[in-house]
Structures are given as C-alpha cells and as structure tokens.
Amino acid sequence: MPSDDNFCLPIIVTENLLKIVSLSADYAYEVTSMTFFVKQLVISSFEVNKKELT
C-alpha cells in the first residue's frame, strides 16, 4: 500500500506542475500582448500629439 502512494505522488505533482506551467505560459502571453498593445497605444498618441503641435 505505501509503495502505491509513493508511485502516485510524483504523478500528481508532475500533473500539477504541468498545469502551473501552462497557466503561467498563458499568463505570460496575455501580459506580453497587453504590453505590446499599450506600447502601440502610447506611440500612436505621441504621433497624434506631434501632429497637433506642429
């Protein structure tokens, strides 16, 4: 019985680690695309401000 638990535990840990990794990958992708979007927004607003100034 204890040997069964010892076999099951690493599998559970591995599955949870894989879930965490995939979640953080999704999160990183979201953050990256948001950052890119915000950067584009800032750049375009600067462009508009330059046109209005000149």
LINRABEL-V861303 format. One record per backbone hydrogen bond with DSSP energy under -1.0 kcal/mol. CO is the residue of the C=O (numbers start at 1). NH is the residue of the N-H. If there is no record, write none. Layout:
co-><CO & CO>
nh-><NH & NH>
//
This chain:
co-><1 & 2 & 3 & 4 & 5 & 8 & 9 & 10 & 11 & 12 & 13 & 14 & 15 & 16 & 17 & 18 & 19 & 20 & 21 & 22 & 23 & 24 & 25 & 26 & 27 & 28 & 29 & 30 & 31 & 32 & 33 & 34 & 35 & 36 & 37 & 38 & 39 & 40 & 41 & 42 & 43 & 44 & 45 & 46 & 47 & 48 & 49 & 50>
nh-><5 & 6 & 7 & 8 & 9 & 12 & 13 & 14 & 15 & 16 & 17 & 18 & 19 & 20 & 21 & 22 & 23 & 24 & 25 & 26 & 27 & 28 & 29 & 30 & 31 & 32 & 33 & 34 & 35 & 36 & 37 & 38 & 39 & 40 & 41 & 42 & 43 & 44 & 45 & 46 & 47 & 48 & 49 & 50 & 51 & 52 & 53 & 54>
//
